[in-house]
Amino acid sequence: MKIAVMGMGVAGSYLMARLKDSEHDVTGYERSVEEKHDSICAWG
């Protein structure tokens, strides 16, 4: 199954980590470019 995760915040990153070793084809998308991304999360 193809799965698209929209947003690489806390929830999106967690979901990607959980699904990365599964049989699913998972792709993550983020609206902000990496150079302008400022994480407000402790995980950041």
N, CA, C and O atoms as a Maestro MAE file, in Angstrom:
{
 s_m_m2io_version
 :::
 2.0.0
}

f_m_ct {
 s_m_title
 :::
 protein
 m_atom[176] {
  # First column is atom index #
  i_m_mmod_type
  r_m_x_coord
  r_m_y_coord
  r_m_z_coord
  i_m_residue_number
  s_m_chain_name
  s_m_pdb_residue_name
  s_m_pdb_atom_name
  i_m_atomic_number
  :::
  1 25 0.840 -1.165 0.000 1 A "MET " " N  " 7
  2 3 0.000 0.000 0.000 1 A "MET " " CA " 6
  3 2 0.891 1.236 0.000 1 A "MET " " C  " 6
  4 15 1.894 1.274 0.713 1 A "MET " " O  " 8
  5 25 0.542 2.240 -0.784 2 A "LYS " " N  " 7
  6 3 1.256 3.510 -0.777 2 A "LYS " " CA " 6
  7 2 0.612 4.427 0.253 2 A "LYS " " C  " 6
  8 15 -0.607 4.596 0.273 2 A "LYS " " O  " 8
  9 25 1.439 5.016 1.106 3 A "ILE " " N  " 7
  10 3 0.959 5.906 2.157 3 A "ILE " " CA " 6
  11 2 1.725 7.216 2.058 3 A "ILE " " C  " 6
  12 15 2.954 7.215 1.984 3 A "ILE " " O  " 8
  13 25 1.000 8.339 2.056 4 A "ALA " " N  " 7
  14 3 1.607 9.668 2.063 4 A "ALA " " CA " 6
  15 2 1.351 10.301 3.421 4 A "ALA " " C  " 6
  16 15 0.209 10.373 3.876 4 A "ALA " " O  " 8
  17 25 2.412 10.756 4.064 5 A "VAL " " N  " 7
  18 3 2.301 11.438 5.345 5 A "VAL " " CA " 6
  19 2 2.494 12.922 5.072 5 A "VAL " " C  " 6
  20 15 3.546 13.340 4.590 5 A "VAL " " O  " 8
  21 25 1.483 13.708 5.379 6 A "MET " " N  " 7
  22 3 1.522 15.140 5.119 6 A "MET " " CA " 6
  23 2 1.937 15.873 6.389 6 A "MET " " C  " 6
  24 15 1.193 15.904 7.370 6 A "MET " " O  " 8
  25 25 3.126 16.460 6.363 7 A "GLY " " N  " 7
  26 3 3.639 17.195 7.517 7 A "GLY " " CA " 6
  27 2 4.611 16.357 8.323 7 A "GLY " " C  " 6
  28 15 4.284 15.250 8.752 7 A "GLY " " O  " 8
  29 25 5.799 16.885 8.525 8 A "MET " " N  " 7
  30 3 6.830 16.156 9.250 8 A "MET " " CA " 6
  31 2 7.056 16.750 10.636 8 A "MET " " C  " 6
  32 15 8.189 16.892 11.095 8 A "MET " " O  " 8
  33 25 5.958 17.088 11.281 9 A "GLY " " N  " 7
  34 3 6.021 17.532 12.675 9 A "GLY " " CA " 6
  35 2 6.163 16.326 13.582 9 A "GLY " " C  " 6
  36 15 6.657 15.280 13.161 9 A "GLY " " O  " 8
  37 25 5.735 16.464 14.813 10 A "VAL " " N  " 7
  38 3 5.868 15.386 15.788 10 A "VAL " " CA " 6
  39 2 5.099 14.146 15.342 10 A "VAL " " C  " 6
  40 15 5.655 13.048 15.308 10 A "VAL " " O  " 8
  41 25 3.830 14.317 15.003 11 A "ALA " " N  " 7
  42 3 2.995 13.169 14.637 11 A "ALA " " CA " 6
  43 2 3.447 12.537 13.323 11 A "ALA " " C  " 6
  44 15 3.520 11.312 13.218 11 A "ALA " " O  " 8
  45 25 3.750 13.362 12.321 12 A "GLY " " N  " 7
  46 3 4.182 12.837 11.031 12 A "GLY " " CA " 6
  47 2 5.504 12.100 11.114 12 A "GLY " " C  " 6
  48 15 5.673 11.047 10.500 12 A "GLY " " O  " 8
  49 25 6.435 12.647 11.866 13 A "SER " " N  " 7
  50 3 7.738 11.999 12.038 13 A "SER " " CA " 6
  51 2 7.602 10.682 12.789 13 A "SER " " C  " 6
  52 15 8.266 9.700 12.454 13 A "SER " " O  " 8
  53 25 6.749 10.661 13.796 14 A "TYR " " N  " 7
  54 3 6.513 9.433 14.553 14 A "TYR " " CA " 6
  55 2 5.904 8.363 13.655 14 A "TYR " " C  " 6
  56 15 6.321 7.205 13.684 14 A "TYR " " O  " 8
  57 25 4.919 8.757 12.861 15 A "LEU " " N  " 7
  58 3 4.270 7.808 11.959 15 A "LEU " " CA " 6
  59 2 5.262 7.259 10.938 15 A "LEU " " C  " 6
  60 15 5.267 6.057 10.670 15 A "LEU " " O  " 8
  61 25 6.099 8.120 10.368 16 A "MET " " N  " 7
  62 3 7.116 7.667 9.412 16 A "MET " " CA " 6
  63 2 8.074 6.672 10.075 16 A "MET " " C  " 6
  64 15 8.432 5.660 9.472 16 A "MET " " O  " 8
  65 25 8.485 6.955 11.306 17 A "ALA " " N  " 7
  66 3 9.394 6.054 12.016 17 A "ALA " " CA " 6
  67 2 8.748 4.695 12.260 17 A "ALA " " C  " 6
  68 15 9.410 3.662 12.161 17 A "ALA " " O  " 8
  69 25 7.467 4.695 12.576 18 A "ARG " " N  " 7
  70 3 6.758 3.434 12.834 18 A "ARG " " CA " 6
  71 2 6.559 2.612 11.569 18 A "ARG " " C  " 6
  72 15 6.568 1.382 11.624 18 A "ARG " " O  " 8
  73 25 6.378 3.279 10.423 19 A "LEU " " N  " 7
  74 3 6.056 2.583 9.181 19 A "LEU " " CA " 6
  75 2 7.258 2.301 8.285 19 A "LEU " " C  " 6
  76 15 7.115 1.592 7.289 19 A "LEU " " O  " 8
  77 25 8.438 2.832 8.607 20 A "LYS " " N  " 7
  78 3 9.576 2.738 7.689 20 A "LYS " " CA " 6
  79 2 10.028 1.303 7.421 20 A "LYS " " C  " 6
  80 15 10.514 1.009 6.329 20 A "LYS " " O  " 8
  81 25 9.879 0.421 8.378 21 A "ASP " " N  " 7
  82 3 10.308 -0.966 8.194 21 A "ASP " " CA " 6
  83 2 9.147 -1.902 7.885 21 A "ASP " " C  " 6
  84 15 9.281 -3.121 7.999 21 A "ASP " " O  " 8
  85 25 8.018 -1.340 7.497 22 A "SER " " N  " 7
  86 3 6.848 -2.161 7.170 22 A "SER " " CA " 6
  87 2 6.860 -2.492 5.678 22 A "SER " " C  " 6
  88 15 7.751 -2.062 4.945 22 A "SER " " O  " 8
  89 25 5.884 -3.242 5.248 23 A "GLU " " N  " 7
  90 3 5.775 -3.604 3.831 23 A "GLU " " CA " 6
  91 2 5.158 -2.482 3.001 23 A "GLU " " C  " 6
  92 15 5.022 -2.625 1.786 23 A "GLU " " O  " 8
  93 25 4.784 -1.374 3.630 24 A "HIS " " N  " 7
  94 3 4.142 -0.268 2.929 24 A "HIS " " CA " 6
  95 2 5.175 0.669 2.294 24 A "HIS " " C  " 6
  96 15 6.303 0.789 2.773 24 A "HIS " " O  " 8
  97 25 4.767 1.324 1.213 25 A "ASP " " N  " 7
  98 3 5.588 2.332 0.538 25 A "ASP " " CA " 6
  99 2 5.191 3.687 1.120 25 A "ASP " " C  " 6
  100 15 4.154 4.238 0.749 25 A "ASP " " O  " 8
  101 25 6.007 4.229 2.029 26 A "VAL " " N  " 7
  102 3 5.662 5.441 2.769 26 A "VAL " " CA " 6
  103 2 6.517 6.605 2.290 26 A "VAL " " C  " 6
  104 15 7.736 6.485 2.170 26 A "VAL " " O  " 8
  105 25 5.864 7.738 2.016 27 A "THR " " N  " 7
  106 3 6.549 8.957 1.608 27 A "THR " " CA " 6
  107 2 6.066 10.102 2.486 27 A "THR " " C  " 6
  108 15 4.867 10.236 2.732 27 A "THR " " O  " 8
  109 25 6.995 10.927 2.960 28 A "GLY " " N  " 7
  110 3 6.647 12.073 3.798 28 A "GLY " " CA " 6
  111 2 6.789 13.374 3.034 28 A "GLY " " C  " 6
  112 15 7.709 13.533 2.232 28 A "GLY " " O  " 8
  113 25 5.883 14.300 3.280 29 A "TYR " " N  " 7
  114 3 5.886 15.613 2.636 29 A "TYR " " CA " 6
  115 2 5.838 16.704 3.693 29 A "TYR " " C  " 6
  116 15 5.136 16.582 4.696 29 A "TYR " " O  " 8
  117 25 6.590 17.771 3.459 30 A "GLU " " N  " 7
  118 3 6.605 18.916 4.364 30 A "GLU " " CA " 6
  119 2 6.456 20.184 3.536 30 A "GLU " " C  " 6
  120 15 7.112 20.335 2.505 30 A "GLU " " O  " 8
  121 25 5.606 21.085 3.977 31 A "ARG " " N  " 7
  122 3 5.352 22.333 3.260 31 A "ARG " " CA " 6
  123 2 6.545 23.277 3.345 31 A "ARG " " C  " 6
  124 15 6.885 23.933 2.360 31 A "ARG " " O  " 8
  125 25 7.177 23.355 4.498 32 A "SER " " N  " 7
  126 3 8.294 24.272 4.702 32 A "SER " " CA " 6
  127 2 9.582 23.683 4.136 32 A "SER " " C  " 6
  128 15 9.825 22.481 4.241 32 A "SER " " O  " 8
  129 25 10.399 24.538 3.540 33 A "VAL " " N  " 7
  130 3 11.712 24.078 3.087 33 A "VAL " " CA " 6
  131 2 12.609 23.915 4.316 33 A "VAL " " C  " 6
  132 15 12.418 24.593 5.326 33 A "VAL " " O  " 8
  133 25 13.567 23.030 4.223 34 A "GLU " " N  " 7
  134 3 14.403 22.710 5.385 34 A "GLU " " CA " 6
  135 2 15.152 23.932 5.917 34 A "GLU " " C  " 6
  136 15 15.334 24.063 7.127 34 A "GLU " " O  " 8
  137 25 15.585 24.822 5.031 35 A "GLU " " N  " 7
  138 3 16.349 25.993 5.456 35 A "GLU " " CA " 6
  139 2 15.514 26.939 6.314 35 A "GLU " " C  " 6
  140 15 16.062 27.680 7.131 35 A "GLU " " O  " 8
  141 25 14.191 26.920 6.137 36 A "LYS " " N  " 7
  142 3 13.326 27.834 6.879 36 A "LYS " " CA " 6
  143 2 12.577 27.139 8.011 36 A "LYS " " C  " 6
  144 15 11.764 27.764 8.692 36 A "LYS " " O  " 8
  145 25 12.845 25.857 8.214 37 A "HIS " " N  " 7
  146 3 12.132 25.110 9.246 37 A "HIS " " CA " 6
  147 2 12.755 25.379 10.608 37 A "HIS " " C  " 6
  148 15 13.958 25.203 10.796 37 A "HIS " " O  " 8
  149 25 11.935 25.803 11.546 38 A "ASP " " N  " 7
  150 3 12.392 26.054 12.909 38 A "ASP " " CA " 6
  151 2 11.542 25.217 13.848 38 A "ASP " " C  " 6
  152 15 10.384 25.547 14.104 38 A "ASP " " O  " 8
  153 25 12.102 24.154 14.352 39 A "SER " " N  " 7
  154 3 11.358 23.234 15.205 39 A "SER " " CA " 6
  155 2 11.121 23.840 16.579 39 A "SER " " C  " 6
  156 15 12.041 24.355 17.214 39 A "SER " " O  " 8
  157 25 9.870 23.771 17.029 40 A "ILE " " N  " 7
  158 3 9.547 24.232 18.372 40 A "ILE " " CA " 6
  159 2 9.387 23.045 19.316 40 A "ILE " " C  " 6
  160 15 8.961 23.195 20.461 40 A "ILE " " O  " 8
  161 25 9.732 21.885 18.821 41 A "CYS " " N  " 7
  162 3 9.562 20.654 19.585 41 A "CYS " " CA " 6
  163 2 10.880 20.252 20.240 41 A "CYS " " C  " 6
  164 15 11.955 20.519 19.702 41 A "CYS " " O  " 8
  165 25 10.793 19.622 21.383 42 A "ALA " " N  " 7
  166 3 11.998 19.152 22.067 42 A "ALA " " CA " 6
  167 2 12.716 18.073 21.269 42 A "ALA " " C  " 6
  168 15 13.915 17.862 21.452 42 A "ALA " " O  " 8
  169 25 11.980 17.375 20.368 43 A "TRP " " N  " 7
  170 3 12.596 16.347 19.535 43 A "TRP " " CA " 6
  171 2 13.469 16.968 18.456 43 A "TRP " " C  " 6
  172 15 14.396 16.321 17.967 43 A "TRP " " O  " 8
  173 25 13.185 18.237 18.069 44 A "GLY " " N  " 7
  174 3 13.762 18.935 16.938 44 A "GLY " " CA " 6
  175 2 15.213 18.861 16.831 44 A "GLY " " C  " 6
  176 15 15.794 19.423 15.903 44 A "GLY " " O  " 8
  :::
 }
 m_bond[175] {
  # First column is bond index #
  i_m_from
  i_m_to
  i_m_order
  :::
  1 1 2 1
  2 2 3 1
  3 3 4 2
  4 3 5 1
  5 5 6 1
  6 6 7 1
  7 7 8 2
  8 7 9 1
  9 9 10 1
  10 10 11 1
  11 11 12 2
  12 11 13 1
  13 13 14 1
  14 14 15 1
  15 15 16 2
  16 15 17 1
  17 17 18 1
  18 18 19 1
  19 19 20 2
  20 19 21 1
  21 21 22 1
  22 22 23 1
  23 23 24 2
  24 23 25 1
  25 25 26 1
  26 26 27 1
  27 27 28 2
  28 27 29 1
  29 29 30 1
  30 30 31 1
  31 31 32 2
  32 31 33 1
  33 33 34 1
  34 34 35 1
  35 35 36 2
  36 35 37 1
  37 37 38 1
  38 38 39 1
  39 39 40 2
  40 39 41 1
  41 41 42 1
  42 42 43 1
  43 43 44 2
  44 43 45 1
  45 45 46 1
  46 46 47 1
  47 47 48 2
  48 47 49 1
  49 49 50 1
  50 50 51 1
  51 51 52 2
  52 51 53 1
  53 53 54 1
  54 54 55 1
  55 55 56 2
  56 55 57 1
  57 57 58 1
  58 58 59 1
  59 59 60 2
  60 59 61 1
  61 61 62 1
  62 62 63 1
  63 63 64 2
  64 63 65 1
  65 65 66 1
  66 66 67 1
  67 67 68 2
  68 67 69 1
  69 69 70 1
  70 70 71 1
  71 71 72 2
  72 71 73 1
  73 73 74 1
  74 74 75 1
  75 75 76 2
  76 75 77 1
  77 77 78 1
  78 78 79 1
  79 79 80 2
  80 79 81 1
  81 81 82 1
  82 82 83 1
  83 83 84 2
  84 83 85 1
  85 85 86 1
  86 86 87 1
  87 87 88 2
  88 87 89 1
  89 89 90 1
  90 90 91 1
  91 91 92 2
  92 91 93 1
  93 93 94 1
  94 94 95 1
  95 95 96 2
  96 95 97 1
  97 97 98 1
  98 98 99 1
  99 99 100 2
  100 99 101 1
  101 101 102 1
  102 102 103 1
  103 103 104 2
  104 103 105 1
  105 105 106 1
  106 106 107 1
  107 107 108 2
  108 107 109 1
  109 109 110 1
  110 110 111 1
  111 111 112 2
  112 111 113 1
  113 113 114 1
  114 114 115 1
  115 115 116 2
  116 115 117 1
  117 117 118 1
  118 118 119 1
  119 119 120 2
  120 119 121 1
  121 121 122 1
  122 122 123 1
  123 123 124 2
  124 123 125 1
  125 125 126 1
  126 126 127 1
  127 127 128 2
  128 127 129 1
  129 129 130 1
  130 130 131 1
  131 131 132 2
  132 131 133 1
  133 133 134 1
  134 134 135 1
  135 135 136 2
  136 135 137 1
  137 137 138 1
  138 138 139 1
  139 139 140 2
  140 139 141 1
  141 141 142 1
  142 142 143 1
  143 143 144 2
  144 143 145 1
  145 145 146 1
  146 146 147 1
  147 147 148 2
  148 147 149 1
  149 149 150 1
  150 150 151 1
  151 151 152 2
  152 151 153 1
  153 153 154 1
  154 154 155 1
  155 155 156 2
  156 155 157 1
  157 157 158 1
  158 158 159 1
  159 159 160 2
  160 159 161 1
  161 161 162 1
  162 162 163 1
  163 163 164 2
  164 163 165 1
  165 165 166 1
  166 166 167 1
  167 167 168 2
  168 167 169 1
  169 169 170 1
  170 170 171 1
  171 171 172 2
  172 171 173 1
  173 173 174 1
  174 174 175 1
  175 175 176 2
  :::
 }
}
